[in-house]
Amino acid sequence: MFKTISCLALALFLICAGFAGTSATVRVAPSDAFEVEFTNCVESIGVGLIPTTQAQSLIPPEFHLVGEGQPVTPVVVRTSRCEGIAVDGHNANPGSVVQIGAVIVPPDFSGDINNYTLWYYTSDAKLAHYLQRLGVAAQHVPTIDYDYESSGASNPLFVAVPAPGNPILSLAGTVSESATLAGSFEAIWWAKVNGGNARMDTSVPAIFIGSANLTLMTGASGSLGQLIGGSSSGFPLLQQFNTFSSAHMGVSVAAP
């Protein structure tokens, strides 16, 4: 049900903006590509709204916001914690990822959702290094705090990205897991890099989509605070708390 609501909400923005997608030829440089395997993960998803003009100033012109032409456009805040993150065939280690991005029109007509990456943090040093090697501004924050334990129908969640993360932020509230399989999901995050656009394509073959009631907090005068219009923000479009046993991310560079 939540996946359907998410797709409908974003579809409305696509219709309002007058986009049906734009054609693009994707060419991948094999030497730049790498794979990541995630195992036994929990994740929160929050979709809020930010001023379109501000968001447009943060993304390259070849990408189109789904709210283009409208006063506001969707922004996604995703947090995840996995028991295993295995980068490019290396041993898996536990770790967390926090990423924030503006929802965009799919450049190559693929994925259930496409986002342009505004901020990316991870506690996994190898994942950060591999992304940085491509030119993605991934921040290695080894002390990301991901405080969650499943103990009942509604459980507290607290996620904090401290320094050296910039901007620093936290996410707090309550979440509920679901025991009902919601199918598969594919999310593609993009970032401008030298020589093209990094394409981070994550496929989850079996996802369980629960509910959430979360608030994002950050410094009001910082870059994120200026974007959300203050020191805190909710997620009026969509909130989810998801669980999945495995996911695969393919990272490559596409020609602009």
C-alpha positions in Angstrom: 0.0 0.0 0.0 2.8 2.5 0.9 4.6 1.8 -2.3 1.5 2.6 -4.2 1.0 5.8 -2.3 4.6 6.8 -3.0 4.2 6.2 -6.7 0.9 8.1 -6.9 2.3 11.1 -5.0 5.3 11.4 -7.3 3.2 10.8 -10.3 1.1 13.8 -9.4 4.2 16.0 -9.4 5.2 14.6 -12.8 1.8 15.4 -14.3 1.8 18.9 -12.7 5.3 19.6 -14.0 4.3 18.4 -17.5 7.1 15.7 -17.8 6.7 12.3 -19.3 10.5 11.7 -19.1 13.3 12.7 -21.4 15.3 10.5 -23.7 19.0 9.8 -22.7 21.7 7.6 -24.0 23.6 5.9 -21.2 27.1 4.8 -21.8 28.9 3.1 -18.9 32.7 3.0 -18.4 33.3 -0.5 -17.1 36.5 0.5 -15.3 34.5 2.9 -13.1 31.8 0.4 -12.1 31.6 -1.4 -8.8 29.0 -3.4 -6.9 27.8 -3.3 -3.3 25.8 -6.0 -1.4 23.7 -5.0 1.6 22.3 -7.6 4.0 19.8 -7.6 6.8 18.9 -3.9 6.7 16.4 -1.5 8.2 15.7 1.9 6.6 13.6 5.0 7.1 12.2 7.0 4.1 10.8 10.5 4.5 9.5 12.6 1.6 9.1 16.3 2.3 8.8 19.5 0.3 11.4 22.2 -0.5 11.3 25.4 -2.6 11.8 24.4 -6.3 14.0 27.4 -7.1 16.4 26.5 -4.3 16.5 22.9 -5.3 17.0 23.8 -8.9 20.1 25.8 -8.0 21.7 22.6 -6.5 21.3 20.2 -9.4 22.9 20.3 -12.9 20.7 21.5 -15.8 20.5 18.1 -17.5 18.4 16.8 -14.5 14.7 17.9 -14.1 13.0 18.1 -10.8 9.5 16.5 -10.7 8.2 19.8 -9.3 9.7 21.9 -12.0 7.4 24.8 -12.7 5.7 24.4 -9.3 6.5 26.3 -6.0 7.7 23.2 -4.2 9.3 19.9 -5.1 9.8 16.6 -3.2 13.0 15.9 -1.2 13.9 12.4 0.1 15.7 11.8 3.4 16.8 8.1 3.7 18.6 6.4 6.5 19.6 2.8 6.7 21.5 0.4 8.9 22.7 -3.0 7.6 24.4 -5.9 9.3 26.5 -6.3 6.2 27.9 -3.9 3.6 30.2 -5.6 1.1 31.9 -3.3 -1.4 33.3 -4.7 -4.7 33.6 -8.3 -3.4 35.4 -7.4 -0.1 34.3 -8.7 3.3 31.0 -7.4 4.7 31.0 -5.1 7.6 28.1 -3.5 9.6 27.4 0.1 8.7 24.9 2.9 8.1 24.1 5.2 5.2 22.2 8.5 5.4 21.4 10.3 2.1 19.3 13.3 1.1 18.2 14.0 -2.5 15.8 15.9 -4.7 13.3 13.7 -6.6 13.9 14.0 -10.4 12.4 12.8 -13.6 14.0 9.5 -14.5 16.8 10.4 -17.0 16.8 6.9 -18.5 13.2 5.8 -17.8 14.3 3.2 -15.2 13.7 2.8 -11.5 10.7 3.2 -9.2 12.2 6.5 -8.0 15.1 8.7 -9.2 16.9 11.2 -6.9 19.7 13.7 -7.4 22.1 13.4 -4.4 22.5 16.5 -2.3 24.2 14.9 0.7 25.6 11.4 1.2 27.1 10.1 4.5 28.2 6.5 5.4 30.0 4.9 8.3 31.6 2.4 5.9 35.0 3.7 5.0 35.4 1.5 1.9 32.0 2.6 0.5 32.9 6.2 1.0 36.3 5.7 -0.6 34.9 3.9 -3.7 32.2 6.7 -4.2 34.8 9.4 -3.7 37.0 7.8 -6.3 34.3 8.3 -8.8 33.9 11.9 -7.7 30.8 11.5 -5.6 30.9 13.8 -2.5 30.3 10.9 -0.1 31.3 11.8 3.5 32.8 9.1 5.7 31.3 9.6 9.2 32.4 6.6 11.3 30.3 7.7 14.3 26.8 7.8 12.7 24.5 6.9 15.5 21.6 4.5 14.5 19.6 3.7 17.5 16.8 1.2 16.8 15.6 -2.0 18.4 12.4 -3.8 17.4 10.5 -4.6 20.6 6.8 -4.0 19.7 4.3 -2.4 17.4 5.8 1.1 17.7 9.5 1.6 18.4 11.6 4.7 18.8 14.2 5.5 16.1 17.0 8.0 16.5 19.7 8.6 13.9 22.4 11.2 14.2 25.1 12.4 11.8 27.7 14.3 13.9 30.9 16.0 12.7 32.8 15.5 10.5 29.5 15.2 8.7 28.5 18.5 7.1 25.8 19.6 7.6 25.2 17.7 10.9 21.7 16.4 11.3 19.5 14.0 13.3 16.2 12.2 12.7 13.9 11.1 15.5 10.5 9.6 16.1 8.7 6.3 16.1 8.5 3.5 13.5 6.6 0.3 13.0 7.8 -2.7 11.0 5.5 -4.7 8.6 5.3 -8.4 8.3 3.6 -8.2 4.9 5.8 -8.5 1.8 5.4 -5.4 -0.5 7.3 -6.8 -3.5 10.5 -5.4 -5.0 11.8 -1.9 -5.3 14.5 -0.1 -7.3 15.9 3.4 -6.3 18.4 5.2 -8.5 20.5 8.1 -7.0 22.5 10.3 -9.3 25.4 12.7 -8.8 27.5 14.9 -11.1 31.1 13.8 -11.4 34.0 14.5 -13.7 33.3 12.9 -17.1 29.6 12.2 -16.5 27.0 11.3 -13.9 27.4 8.7 -11.2 24.4 6.3 -11.2 23.8 4.4 -8.0 21.2 1.8 -8.7 19.9 -0.1 -5.7 17.5 -3.1 -6.3 15.7 -4.7 -3.4 14.2 -8.0 -4.4 11.9 -8.3 -1.4 10.9 -5.4 0.8 8.6 -5.1 3.8 7.2 -1.6 4.1 6.1 -0.3 7.5 5.1 3.1 8.9 6.9 6.0 10.5 6.4 9.3 12.2 9.7 11.2 12.1 11.2 14.7 12.3 14.4 15.9 10.7 16.5 18.3 12.7 19.6 20.3 11.7 21.1 23.8 12.3 18.8 26.5 11.0 21.6 28.6 9.6 23.3 25.7 7.8 22.9 24.6 4.2 20.3 22.0 5.0 18.4 24.3 7.4 18.2 26.9 4.7 16.9 24.4 2.3 14.1 23.1 4.6 13.3 26.6 6.0 14.4 26.1 9.6 15.9 23.8 12.2 13.3 21.0 11.7 11.0 19.5 9.2 8.4 16.7 9.0 7.6 14.6 5.9 4.1 15.5 4.6 4.2 13.5 1.4 5.4 10.1 2.7 7.0 8.3 5.6 8.0 4.6 5.7 10.1 2.2 7.8 11.3 -0.7 5.7 13.1 -4.0 6.3 14.8 -6.2 3.8 17.3 -9.1 3.9 19.3 -8.2 0.9 19.9 -5.5 -1.7 22.3 -4.9 -4.6 23.7 -1.6 -5.7 25.4 -1.2 -9.0 27.5 2.0 -9.3 28.6 3.3 -12.7 29.3 6.5 -14.6 26.9 7.5 -17.4 27.7 10.0 -20.1 25.8 13.3 -19.6 
